[in-house]
Every structure is written in structure tokens, then in C-alpha cells.
Amino acid sequence: MKITHIGGPTAVVSLGGLTFLTDPAFDEPRDYQLPGRVMTKLTGPAIPAAELGPVDVVLLSHDQHKDNLDDAGRALLPSVPTVLSTPGAATRIPGVRALENWESIELPRPDGGVVTVTGVPALHGPEGAEAVLGVVTGFVLTGADLPTVYVSGDNASIGLVKEIADRFAPIDVAVLFAGGARTTLLDGAALTLTSEAAVEAAHLLGSATIVPVHTEGWAHFTEGPDQFLKAFGEAGLAARVRMLEHGVATPVG
């Protein structure tokens, strides 16, 4: 298994001979004018979409926000054979395959086996956040002789992490969307895991290797990689963190 961090929540996960792409955001830095606010992208992708190479599967936590699916990322979707996301995304984007919570799909591997992708619950903020920000999803990837991988999506709920950890234990690798994203729409409440919440999640996830994404590249991310590492160091868990260099395919798990 290898992971290449493109930036923000966007990463390439190579597993079982298949190439997965999380939350495609490939625009260059810019401001997005939204109703009542501006969303600002600070850095461009480490690898442009045109240089990415073939992608077998997109794991799209949700389609409503530019930091998870921007203009260049949306343009990429028709070229990808399988795009998995929420039921709502499937009604808004042609070709998207919906995964309900705990629903699974089997994807053929080049070696004749399968990678099973299961949609798992996520909450994009505090209780009631769905009414403002919409429904999001996470994913768990499993397969014979493969590490079990949890991709959290934009989840801020520790309770949901516990449910997922209990159901799929042992989880070998957890790709956690952190950064403490915040917006005035929810009075500054954390929309993704804070660094401290990620530490709590790590305790629940047993011995899983923790791969943080979604900590940099956007102005509304309030906690960067240094703060993430500091929190894990203070908790005595620094050895479990794999901080990825952008654009470099790194063995994990």
C-alpha cells in the first residue's frame, strides 16, 4: 500500500492493484465567492490533475464544498470508472455510485481478488450540522491479505469513529481529515477533527497508523500539521503518525 498526498484532503491511495483518489481538489490558489462568505484556497496541488495518471476509484466524502470537490476535481470525475459518494451526490452528479452507511461494493482487483469498499457514517460538524452543511460519508477499504484502511472524510464525531473502529477492528491505517476546519455558518464549531480529537480517535483505532490530511492549503483550516504533530507528541503517540511529503508516493501500513 502507498499513499501520495496531493494537498488538503486529496490523496492517492494505491491498494490491491487499484488506484483510489480521495476528495479531488486540483484548482490553483483562488477565492471562491459563496453566499455570505468567501472560501480561500492557499496552495495548489502537488501533482496537477493532468499528470495524475489513471485513477480507478474516487472516494468522494461529499460534493457540496470546494475544498472537497473543486472545479478541476469535478472535471476529472467523468474519466474515472467508479465514483463513490453519498446518495445526495449521486442525485447531483451523473455517474456517481451512492453508498449508504454500512453499504458495501466489491471492486475487482487485477490479481483476481476484490477490494471491498464500505460507506461509513461521518458528521461534518456538531450535532445538527447536516441541516447546514449536508450529509457526508467516510469509507473503509478491506481485502484478503490487504491492510484495512479507514478514510474518515469530513468527520468531526468521535462517537462515529468508535462505531467504525468497533465494527472493523483491527484497522491498520486511518486517513484522518483533520485541521479543525471552521466556518461562521456554525459559529466557528469544528467541522473536521481537531488535533486533540484526532488523538482521541487514534486511541479508539487501536494500533492503526495515522495519516493526517486536510490540515493545510485552505484558509478555513485552523490547525496545521505542526499542531497535529504536537498534540500526538504530547499524547505519546508521535510514533504512530505518518506525515506525508506532498507529491511523494509513500509506503504505509
Number of C-alpha atoms within 10 A of each C-alpha: 17 15 24 21 28 28 25 29 28 26 25 23 26 20 20 21 15 18 17 20 24 24 26 32 27 28 19 14 14 13 13 13 10 10 6 7 11 12 17 17 21 15 17 18 20 16 16 16 17 10 7 11 9 13 19 17 20 23 26 24 29 26 23 16 12 20 24 23 25 20 13 16 19 17 13 18 20 14 11 15 13 18 22 25 26 23 18 17 22 18 12 11 15 11 16 22 17 17 23 15 16 15 12 16 15 14 16 14 14 10 8 7 15 18 20 17 22 22 24 24 21 25 26 26 25 15 10 12 16 13 8 11 17 15 21 25 27 29 30 21 22 21 18 11 8 14 19 22 25 28 23 28 31 27 26 29 22 18 13 17 24 16 13 23 20 14 11 16 14 15 22 19 24 24 24 26 27 34 29 26 26 19 15 10 12 15 8 13 16 22 26 29 29 24 24 17 18 26 23 17 23 24 14 19 24 14 16 24 20 26 22 25 25 29 28 21 19 22 15 22 21 16 19 19 17 10 16 24 20 15 19 20 15 10 13 11 17 16 11 16 18 18 15 20 13 17 17 14 18 18 13 17 18
